[in-house]
């Protein structure tokens, strides 16, 4: 199965975005995928802001992107765009770091006024970085995500059902991508 890098662009330690991603990670793992979480906020600020491409943490993050077959990119929406923290990391990656990859963009926010941030802010960047396939993204209202004291994440049914369909579509796209890649190997020629 595919390796999925699950990237949280939230700067908050008690992030609904990260909580939502970790819940989706479990779903993707249950589908047989290997999921690697990456919380951008755990990378050293001096390395991110100083564009220290040789810093071991930045090198490792770049390697995680390169090794992934697919990515789930999650971000809170601030001022109608994805987080500056996520932008800082994406700016440090090679120009075509997403080439050949399937990507699921997700966003969280306090108002439906931010729903278009996925298509007008995040999707163009992912496309410019060479993503092979960007499945339809999804926006989840903050009030539909509840974080328990034990770290458990509960989703309002209004958000859980459509989000489940989007994640299933992403998982199916990963399976299709893997099948196509297998057919292109010499054994299938």
C-alpha positions in Angstrom: 0.0 0.0 0.0 0.9 3.7 -0.2 3.0 5.8 2.2 1.1 8.9 3.2 2.7 12.0 4.8 0.1 13.7 7.0 1.2 17.3 7.4 -0.3 19.7 10.0 0.4 23.3 9.3 -1.1 24.5 12.6 1.1 26.5 15.0 -1.1 25.4 18.0 -0.1 22.6 20.4 -3.9 22.0 20.9 -4.8 22.2 17.3 -8.2 21.0 15.9 -6.4 20.7 12.6 -3.8 18.3 13.9 -6.4 16.4 15.9 -8.5 16.0 12.7 -5.5 14.8 10.8 -4.6 12.3 13.4 -8.1 10.9 13.2 -7.8 10.7 9.4 -4.4 9.0 9.8 -6.1 6.2 11.7 -8.7 5.8 8.9 -6.0 5.7 6.2 -3.9 3.2 8.3 -7.0 1.0 8.6 -7.2 1.1 4.8 -3.7 -0.4 4.7 -1.6 2.7 4.1 1.5 3.6 6.0 0.9 7.0 7.6 3.7 9.3 8.8 2.5 12.4 10.7 4.4 15.7 10.5 3.5 18.6 12.7 5.3 21.6 11.1 5.2 23.4 14.5 7.7 20.8 15.8 10.4 21.9 13.4 12.9 24.4 14.7 11.7 27.9 14.1 15.2 29.2 13.4 15.7 26.6 10.7 12.3 27.4 9.1 12.6 31.2 9.3 16.3 31.2 8.4 15.7 28.9 5.4 18.4 26.6 6.8 18.1 23.9 4.1 21.0 21.9 5.6 19.5 21.8 9.1 18.9 18.1 10.0 15.2 18.7 10.7 14.6 20.4 7.4 16.5 17.7 5.5 14.4 15.1 7.3 11.2 16.8 6.4 12.3 17.1 2.8 13.1 13.4 2.8 9.6 12.6 4.2 8.0 14.5 1.3 10.2 12.7 -1.2 9.4 9.2 0.2 5.6 9.8 0.3 3.3 8.5 -2.3 0.5 10.8 -1.1 0.1 13.7 1.2 -2.7 15.0 3.4 -2.0 18.7 3.9 -4.0 20.2 6.7 -4.1 23.8 7.7 -6.2 26.2 9.8 -7.3 29.2 7.7 -6.1 32.6 8.8 -7.1 35.7 6.9 -8.5 33.7 4.0 -5.3 31.7 3.4 -3.4 28.7 4.7 -1.1 29.2 7.7 2.2 31.1 7.4 3.8 28.2 9.2 2.8 25.8 6.4 3.9 28.3 3.7 7.3 28.6 5.4 7.8 24.8 5.1 6.5 24.6 1.5 8.8 27.4 0.5 11.8 25.4 1.7 11.0 22.3 -0.3 12.3 21.7 -3.9 10.2 23.3 -6.6 8.6 20.0 -7.7 8.6 18.2 -4.3 5.0 17.0 -5.0 5.7 15.6 -8.4 4.0 12.3 -8.9 2.1 12.5 -5.7 -1.6 12.4 -4.8 -2.6 15.2 -2.4 -5.7 15.8 -0.2 -5.9 19.4 1.0 -7.9 20.0 4.2 -8.6 23.2 6.0 -10.3 24.2 9.3 -11.7 27.5 10.3 -14.2 29.4 12.3 -16.5 30.4 9.5 -17.7 29.2 6.1 -16.4 32.5 4.7 -13.1 30.7 4.6 -14.2 27.7 2.6 -12.7 28.9 -0.7 -9.2 29.1 0.8 -8.5 25.6 -0.3 -9.2 26.3 -3.9 -7.9 29.8 -4.2 -4.9 29.7 -1.8 -3.7 26.2 -1.2 -4.6 24.3 -4.4 -2.5 26.6 -6.7 0.6 26.1 -4.5 0.2 22.3 -4.5 -0.3 22.3 -8.2 2.7 24.6 -8.8 4.8 22.1 -6.8 3.9 19.4 -9.3 1.2 17.3 -7.5 0.1 14.6 -9.9 -3.4 14.5 -8.6 -5.1 16.8 -6.1 -8.4 15.3 -4.9 -11.2 17.6 -3.9 -10.3 19.2 -0.6 -12.5 19.6 2.4 -13.2 22.4 4.9 -14.3 21.6 8.4 -15.7 24.2 10.8 -13.9 24.4 14.1 -17.2 24.0 15.9 -17.6 20.5 14.3 -14.3 19.3 15.8 -14.2 18.5 19.6 -10.9 17.6 21.2 -11.2 15.4 24.3 -8.8 15.8 27.3 -7.5 12.3 26.4 -6.6 13.5 22.8 -9.6 11.8 21.3 -11.2 13.7 18.4 -15.0 13.8 17.9 -16.6 15.1 14.7 -20.1 16.4 14.3 -22.0 14.0 12.0 -22.5 16.9 9.6 -18.8 17.0 9.0 -17.9 13.3 9.6 -20.0 11.9 6.7 -18.8 14.1 3.8 -15.2 14.1 5.2 -15.3 10.3 5.2 -16.3 10.3 1.5 -13.4 12.6 0.7 -10.9 10.5 2.6 -12.2 7.3 0.8 -11.7 9.1 -2.5 -8.2 10.0 -1.6 -7.4 6.4 -0.5 -8.9 5.0 -3.7 -6.7 7.5 -5.7 -3.6 6.3 -3.9 -4.6 2.7 -4.7 -5.0 3.6 -8.4 -1.7 5.5 -8.4 0.1 2.5 -7.0 -1.5 0.1 -9.5 -0.4 2.4 -12.4 3.1 2.6 -10.9 3.2 -1.2 -10.6 2.2 -1.6 -14.3 5.0 0.7 -15.4 7.6 -1.6 -13.8 9.6 -3.8 -16.2 7.8 -7.0 -15.0 4.5 -5.6 -16.6 6.0 -4.5 -19.9 
